[in-house]
């Protein structure tokens, strides 16, 4: 198991927001700004194993409820990263609803970015964050992005995308995701503020510089 020799604890940045809000875009912008200093850990890697369900049961899976995620495992692995150790994070296969035997190696770095719609819902994750961002994006824009992504990238049938949105995504957003914005360090109104990503990167540069011994 690799170990980070730095005595300084990492900066942990939480990025939350509804499905289609732009979390991955912001995460990629941070990684591009700090390519050798950033490790991304996604909450949706930690979906519980559901490979034993039949088709009827699988249709009822609610991936937008906090119970669908094994957050305790994510916290344990995050603590390992914070301590300077590499981890073997799980891989979830949506096609079979199962957690694969294979894992992904994640190395500790000075900046750890936690990405997920529910990362601010969980106090156990919030307590481990240095700073956090909630991306506020109108519902219609998020739905359009999700439809475009599912139909072109994930090859999901349009009717299935709309069923999931109506049955699970929208009600869980109102119940869990949107209220979690009150816990964020910053709320970014994505369509109204084009300057925020640069401001965030400037703040992270300052924090990372402060970690380097004089």
Secondary structure, DSSP 8 states (H G I E B T S, - for coil): --B---SS--EEEEEEESTTSSHHHHHHHHHHHTTTTEEEEEGGGGB---TT--HHHHTT--TTSGGGB-HHHHHHHHHHHHTTB-EEEEEEETTTTEEEEEEEEE---SEEEEE-TTTTT-HHHHTT-SEEEEEE--HHHHHHHHHHHHHHTS---HHHHHHHIIIIIHHHIIIIIGGGGGG-SEEEETTT-SSHHHHHHHHHHHHHHHHS--
